[in-house]
Amino acid sequence: MTAEEAAPEPDRAEGAPHPRETARLIGQEAAEAAFLAAVASGRLHHAWLLTGPRGTGKATLAWRIARFLLARTEPEGGGGLFGEAPPAPASLDVAADHPVARRLRAGSEGRLFLLRRAWDPARKRFKAVITVDEVRRLRGFLQLSAADGGRRAVIVDPADEMNVAAANALLKMLEEPPEGVTFLLVGHQPARLLPTIRSRCRELRLSPLGADDLAAAVAAAGAEAAAAGEALAELAGGSVGEAIRLIHLGGAEIYAALVSLFATLPRLDRAQALALADLAGQRGEEERLRLFLDLFGLFLGRLARAGVSGPPPREAAPGEAALFARLAPDAAAARRWAELQQDLGGRARHAMAVNIDPGALVLDMILRIAEAARG
């Protein structure tokens, strides 16, 4: 096994299968139908931008489309027997034992190119962005013709992680696309892409999943379905990827502990606060610290919105609605909590950049929230 094969994958969510291994996409029937309609029309666009919140299945859809196109034998819009149009495809499904499906799972499909952040073996970490060197590798792929003359596919995951040089290099390829190549760009933050790249892509937008679809998708990914209730759906915001992260790191339990801690505000249970800070500050638990910081931001965001529109219709933890009604009774309180959310978010980003002690960081955030409650 080479160093590149042994490297981790930046597009694999911890605790979940890789998108190429996920055969079924739940809750995104509208996006799939829109793509199938384009195939049936015989005018398949050469570049697609898959957008929507992170974790809603954009990468899975990109792999499903690529698998479908590479396994498809008849040309789009081509005539069938006696010149009649071929039947319109009803699904993106491809049999698991299809040769293309097997090669994609094994990472050996020569007609697909995956553009993503590279692994730096010297530093043992991923590069921060997709560089122009990776796009140059794509250029070499595009200059070769498919062995069987069939269609080829390029997945860029995510496209908004390209630096400026890489984006400009990809733009030239989108402006003069080779025959039979379909580009599939995954975009978590499409506004970060060059406007000229967005203008050359047709958009497929994926929506957040409801509680039932989220539970089904979490179960299909192999996570504990019992954990995927309405509280998890609230915390995950309809994102399967985020739900799996929350399950994997105990996010629902941490959020419930935060709500329980703040339920006594303006009086603060210091022993409980110290216990949470110790949990966040454990060595080798950087991902849990990031989760803590995300949950602080989520708590303050939900609290601020409650001051404007009332407590959320579904609680993300027991006692949340009553706590929000007490701490954010009006729009003025909502504004103060929103300002604190921005302030603490900036402090957290700075602290992560300079490696401040995690336990001290979390304890400071708890004290700041307690101070705001007293005010």
C-alpha positions, 0 to 999 in steps of 0.5 A, a space after each residue: 500500500 502506497 503512502 497516498 493509499 494509506 492517507 486518510 480522506 478529507 471528504 470522509 466524515 468520521 463515523 460515517 461511510 465514504 460517499 462513494 460507499 453510500 448507495 442510497 440518498 434519502 430525502 433529496 428526491 427533488 434534486 435527483 428528479 431535476 437531474 434525471 429530467 435533464 438526462 431525459 431531455 437530451 441536453 445534459 449540462 456539462 457542469 453541475 454545482 451541488 449546493 445546500 447545507 453541509 451534511 445534507 448529501 451533496 457528496 453522496 449525490 455527486 457519487 450517485 450521479 457519477 456512478 449513473 453516468 459511467 454505467 449508462 450505455 446509451 447516449 443522452 438524447 440518442 436514438 434507440 431501436 428504429 430511431 426512437 428515443 431511449 426510455 427516460 431513466 427513472 432512477 439514479 440507482 446502479 446495481 451494487 454488482 455492476 462493474 462500474 459500482 465495484 470499481 468506484 468502491 475500490 477507487 479504481 475507476 479510470 473514468 472518474 477523477 476526484 479533486 480534493 485537498 491533498 494529504 501532506 505526508 511530511 506534516 501528517 495533515 491535509 493541505 488547507 486548500 485545494 491547490 493548483 497542483 491538484 488541478 494540473 493533475 486533472 488537466 492530465 486526466 482530461 487530455 486522455 480519452 476514455 478507453 472505451 469512448 464513454 463518458 467521464 466524470 469529475 467530482 470536486 469536493 468541496 469546490 469552495 476549498 480551492 485557492 484562487 490559482 486552482 479556481 482559475 485553472 478549473 475555470 478554463 476547463 469549464 469554459 472549454 469542456 472536453 467532449 463527454 465529461 461531466 463536472 460535479 462541484 460540491 459547494 458548501 459555501 457557493 458564494 466563495 466560488 468565482 462568479 464565473 465558475 457559478 455561471 458555468 454550472 447548473 445548480 442542484 440545491 439540496 434541502 435540510 432533512 426532516 426528523 424522519 428522513 434524518 433518522 432513516 439516513 443516520 440508520 442507513 449510515 450505520 449510526 445508532 438510529 435510536 439516537 436520531 430523535 427530534 432533539 438530534 434533528 434540532 441540533 443537526 439542522 437537518 444535516 446527516 453529517 452533523 447528526 453522525 458527528 453529534 452521535 459519535 462525540 456525544 453532542 446531544 448529551 453535551 448540549 443537554 448538560 449545557 442547558 442544565 448548567 444554564 438553567 440556574 442562571 444567573 446563579 452558576 453551579 461552579 462544580 458543574 461548570 468545572 466538570 464541563 470545562 475538564 471534559 472539553 479540555 481532555 488531551 487528544 480531544 480536539 474534535 470534542 473541543 470544536 464540538 463544544 464551541 459549536 454547541 455554545 454558538 448554537 445555544 446562543 443562536 437559538 437563545 437569541 432567536 427565541 427572544 424574537 420569535 419565541 421558544 423553538 417549537 421543538 426542544 433540543 434538550 429538556 428544559 430548553 424552552 423554559 430557559 429561553 423564555 426566561 433569559 430572552 423575554 424580548 427583542 432587546 435581550 435577543 440582540 444582547 445574546 446575538 452580540 455575545 454569540 458573535 463576540 464569543 465566536 471570534 474569541 474561540 476562533 482566535 483561541 484555537 489559532 493560538 492553542 489556548 488551554 481548551 479547559 480555560 477557554 470553555 470555562 471562560 465562555 461559561 463565565 461570560 454567559 453567566 455574566 450576561 445573564 446577571 446583566 
